[in-house]
Amino acid sequence: MIYYFPMKTNNSAGLLSGVLKGTFLCAIFAGAVRQGKFVAGIGMILLMISCGSAPQPVELPAAAPLAPPTAPAPPTETESAGNAVSLDKAIQAAAQNIETALKSGSKVAALNVSSESESLADHILEELTGWLVGGRKLVVTDRKNLDLIRKEVDFQLSGNVSDESMQAIGKMLGAEYIVSGSFTNLGGTFRFRVRTINVTTAVIETQSSAAVLADNQIGFLIEKDKPVEKEMGYKLPAAREPTERSGGDYRIGDWGPAGGIVFYDKGEVTDGWRYLEAAPKELEARLNWVAIEQGADELPLSNAIGSGKKNTAVIVEYLEAIKANYKNGMGVPTNAAPYCAALDFDGFKDWFLPGIEELELMEKNLWQNGWGDFSFMSVYWSSSLAGGMSGGGDFMVWVYDFYGEYARKRGAPAGYYTQFLVRPIRAF
């Protein structure tokens, strides 16, 4: 504590006198101290008299402590439906937040989402991974590697997992950052939170939160993990074997001439064909559509029934033209359209990637009737452009969600590493 003693005076002369007297007495006091005499008490009394009044201790104001750095305000927890967004938009926003915060080339693994439903958690991780890959800024761990480790350590996608466990798994995957989240039911809406953790330091690098609308898609994903017939009142179609052709015409559900299943009959032969058949389950594959390339979003691709064959030829020609730009070669059958075009099944080589309206017919006429052994709760590529661009700069392609009564078509980013299922078809 610091004190000073002001000298009370009525005029400038008194002030001068006090200063001179004080200086003189201080000199005497200092000399006495040097001589070893104890005169502190007397010196202080004389100093008080010389100044005309008793010293008045005054406490100097202490220096204000430095204010700690202001932390960013946490996201506002607004749960009203008016501020809620769709799950797709919330996932996209979370991915963009991660991309913005992390440096280019960072290795990221999307590990888990704490949720009441394994199917919902898997869907969120699949979509989040797709958006991160589509952004082409970060290196995202292959989900296949994650599945292997998950089985090895009995790690659940939808469970609560400690940060330490996630760090250990992240290191096993060779990731620099791990992404985890939670999806909580709040009654009228859901709260979706996502955070990114540094594997080495355990520091939370990013954190986002959003209110999500409760819609049929989320409801279906949640209920999927429960016994379908008892809990939902929705009965999955019983698996059926395709029928043998009888008479001259094919019917929906008949075996086709190439070993597929007939799913469309336009009634007469025009442009060289009347029927469409979907390839059997054994030819189904999980592939990417195509890497982003300038001009790809302007390809002349149609949505209409009967357009898949031409669409596929256009895509294959485009990929052949740009494959020199990629070390791994883009014209080989590793993309959806070239894979279909290169198929040789039972001597039939005229397979193609269906257009979106053809894909819709496959879901309606085959899957809903138990034919085709399609992968339930899965997403299939079409050969049709949806228009527009994703937040990561990829053009959008129509895909179809095989979600039973909540089946729908939607646009998805066609980044090189975004993979969905492919079911080839052919016309005859």
N, C-alpha and C positions, 0 to 999 in steps of 0.2 A: 504494500500500500504506500502511496506517495502523498506527503503532506507538504504544504508550504504555509508560512505564517505572514499574513499581510500586516503592514504597519498602518495603523489608523492615524491619520493626520487631518488637520483642519485647513492647512494652507501649504503652499509650496515651501515657505521658509521652515515650517515645522517638519516637513518631509525631509528637507536637506539636513536639518539638525539631527533628526532621527537617524538618517543614514550615516552621518559622521560619527555620532555616538556609538551606533551599532558597530561600525567598522573598528573604532578604537577599542571597544570592549572585546570584540572578537579577537583582536590582536593580542590583548592581555590574556584572554582565555587560552589562546594557542600557546603563548609563552609559558603559562602555568602548566599546561599539559606536558610541554617539553621538559619542564623541571620536575615532573612527577608529582605535582600537587593536584589534589582533587578539588577543583573549583567549579565543577560543572553546574552545581546547584546555584551558587552565587552568580556565576556568569549568566545563567538563564534568567535569574531574577532581575539583574541589572539590564539585560537586553529588553525584558518586558517593560521596565520603567522607561528606558530610553525611547521606546517606540510610542509611549503614551497610553498604551492599553495592553491587556493580556493578549497573547497570540490566539488567534482563532483558527483552529485546524480546519482545513477545507479539503474534502476528498476529491481528487481529480477524477473525472469520469473514466471508467475503464474502457479500453478499446473494445469496440463491438466485435464479437466473435464472427469469424468468417462463416457465411451461410453455406451449408452443404449444397452440392450441385442438385439442381431440381430434376427429379426423376420424371420421365415421360408419364403423363397421366394414363392410367389403365383404360382399356376400352370401356366405353359406357355400356352397362348391361341393360340394354333396352329390349324388352321381351314382347312388346306389342306387335301384333301381326302386321300392323301398318309399316313397320320398319324391317320386317323379315324378308328374306330373299329365298329363292329356290336353292336346293342343295347343290345343283350344278354350278350356279353363280358363286355360292360360298366356297366351293372347292377351287374354282378358278381364281377367285380373289386370294385365297390362301397360298396357292402356287405362285402367283405373281408377287406376293409379299416376300416369299422365300427367295425367289429369283432376284428381287431388287436388293435384298440384304447381303446375299452371299456373293463372293467374287467368282468370276467366270472360271469354269473348269473344276469347281469344288465337287468332291465326291459325296453324294447324298444317298441315304437309304431311308425310304418310308417304311417304318417298322410296324406301328400298330395304332389303332383307334379304339379307345375304351368306349364300348357301346353295349346295349342290351342284346344286340344281334350280331352274330358272326357274319351273316350274309351282308348286313348293312356295313359293317366294318370293312369287309373285303371289297365291297363296291366302292366305298370312299377311297380306300388305298389304291385301288385299280385306276380310278379316275384321277386322283391326285398325282399318281405316278405318270399317267398319260400326259397331263398338263405340264409337269416338270420336264419330261422328256421332249415334249413338243416345243418348249421354250428354247431348246438347243443351247442353253447357257451352262447348265450343270451336267455332271456325269452321274447318272442315276443307276443304282444297283439293280441288276436283273432280279425280278421277282422269283425266278426259279431258284436262284442261289438262296434267297431268303426262305423259301419254302423248305429247302433241304435243312437249313440250320434250325428253322422253327420246329421241324419234326425231331431233330436231334436233341434239342433242349426243352422240348415240350412247351413251346412258346405259343400263346394264343393271340391271334390278331385282335380279338375284341376284349381281352382282359386287361386288368390293371397291372402294369409292369413297372418295377422300380427303375429309376434313372440309372442305377448301377448296372442292372441287367441289360438295359438298352445300350449302355456304353460298351459292355462286353460283346454284345452281338454286333454292334457297329464295327468294333475292331476286327471281329471275325470276318466281316464282310469287306474289310478294307476301306470303310467309309470314313470321311472326315466329319460329317454331320449326320445326325439321325433326326428323323421327323416323326413325331407322335402327336396324337390328338385325342379328343374326347367328343362324344356326341350324346348330349343329355336331354332327356324328355322333360320339358317344363310345363306340360299340359297343352296349352294352345299352340306353342311353338317348340322348337328345339334350339339348344345352344351348341354351336360347333366351335371348338377351340383347337388351334394347331400351334405347336411350338417346335423350334429347331434347336438341338443341343449339340454343342461342340464335343466330339468324342474324346478329345484329349483333355480339355479343361473343365468339362461339365457345365460350362457357361451357357445360359439360354441366349441364343443369338437372335431369334425372332419369336414373336408371339402375336397371334391374331385371334379375334373372336367375332362371331356373327350369329345373329338370330336367323333361324331357318324355318321356312313354312312347313307345316305338317301337310303332306299331300299323299296321294294314292301310292306313288312310287315308294316313299319311305315306309308307309304302312305295309305294303306288300313285302318289302325286304325284311322288315321286323318280324312279320308273321310267318315268313318262309321257314324260319327255324323251329316253328311249332308244328305239331301234327296238322297237316293241311286240312283234311276233311273235318276234324273235330273242332279245331280252333278258328278256322277261317270260313268254313262253309263253302269252300271252293275246292272242287275235286279236279285233280290233275288228270288229263286225258290218259286213259289206259293205253299202253303200248300195243300196237297192232301190226301184224305182218301185211305187207303189200299183197294185193290180190293178183291173180293171173288174168291176163286179158282173155275176154270171151267175146266171140263175134269179131266183127271187122274194126270196131272203134275201141279206143282206149278210154278208160274212165279214170277219174281222179282217184289216186291210191293204187292204181295198177303198177306192176313192174313195167318199167320202160325197156326198150330194146337194148339200151346200153347198161342195164343193171341198176338204173336209178329208179325213182318213183315219180310217176306222172302227177303234176300238180296244177296243170292248166290246159284247157282245151278251148281254142277260140272258135271252134265250130266248122272251120273249113281251111283248106290249104291256101295260104297266100304268102308270097315272098319265099316260097320253098318250105314252109313249115306250118304245122297246125298245133302241135303239142309242145309243152315244156316238161322236162324231167329233171329232178334234183339228184345229184350224186349220192351214193350211199354214205353212211357215217364214216366208213374207213378212209374216205378221201377228204374228210374235213381236216383243216389245218389252222393253226394260229399264226398269223403273219402280219407284217406291216403293209401299208397301202403303197406309199411312195415317199421318197424324201422331198422336202420342199424345193422347188426350183422356179425361177422366174418364168411365168407363162403357164404354169401347170393349172392355175385356177381359171384359165381361159380355154381349156380344152373343150371341144364341142361334145359334151356328154349329156345324155338324155335320162329322164326319169321313167319314161314310158315302158309299158309291157312290150317286149320284143326289141328293146334297145341294148340289152346287156352284151350281145355278141359284138355289135359295132363299137360300143363303149370300150370293151376289152381290147379290141384291135387298135383303137386310138391310143389307149394307155400304153400298150406294149410298144407301139411305134415311138411314142414319146420317150419311154424309158431307154430304148435302144439308142436314141439320139443323144441322150445325156449321160449314158453309162461311163463314158470316158472321163467324166468329171469326178468319178468315185473310184477309189482304189479297190473296193470289194466288188465292183461291177454291179450295175443296176438292172441289166437286161436278163440276168439269169433268174430262174424261177424261185426267188426268195421274197418277191412281192406278190400281193394278192392276184392281180390280173395276169402277170406272166406265169404264175403257178397254175392257174386254171387253163391257160392257153397251151401249156406244155404237157398237160395230162394225156396219157395213153392208157385207157382203161378198157380192157376186153376188146382192144382193137379200135375203140372209138377215140378220136383225137379232136373232137370239135366242142370241147367244154369251154365255158366262159364264166366270168364273174357277173352275177345278176345285177340288173338295175334295181333301184329302190322299190319300184312298184312290183317287180317280179319277186323281190325278197318279201314284200308284204304278203303276196299270194302264198308263198311257201309257209309263212307262219300261220296264215288263216286256213289254208286247205290241207296242209300236212300236219304241222305241229299240233294244232288244236284238235285234230282228229286222231292223234296218237301215232302218226306215221313219221318215219324219217329219223327217229332217235336223235333229235336235235338237243343240244346242250341247254338245259333249262337255266334261266337266270343268266344268260350269256348274250354277248353282243356280236352281231355279224356285219361284215363289210358289204357295201354295195359298190357298184361301179359308177354311181351318180354323184355329181358335185352338189353340195348343199348351198354354196354361195357364201361369201364373206370370208373373213380371216379370224384366226384365233388370237388370243392375247400374245402368244409366242411367235406369231407371224406365219403360222401354217394355214393353208387353205382348208376349208371344211368339206367333209365328205359325208353323205348320208349313211347312217348305220341303222340297224334295227335291233331293239331290245326284245328278246324273247322272254317276256315277263308275264306270261299267262294273260289274265284279264287286263293287265296294265301294260301290255305290249305297245310299243310306240316306235316311231322313227324319230331320229334326232341327228343333228350335225355333230361331227367329231373331228378334231384336228388330225390331219393326215401326215404328221411328223414321221420321220424315218423309223423311229423306235416305238411308235404307238401301234400296238398289236391287238387285233380282234380276230374272231373266227371267220373262216371262209368256207362256204359250201358251194362248189361249182354246180352249174346247170348246163343243159344243152337243149337245143330245139330240134324237132324232127317232124 
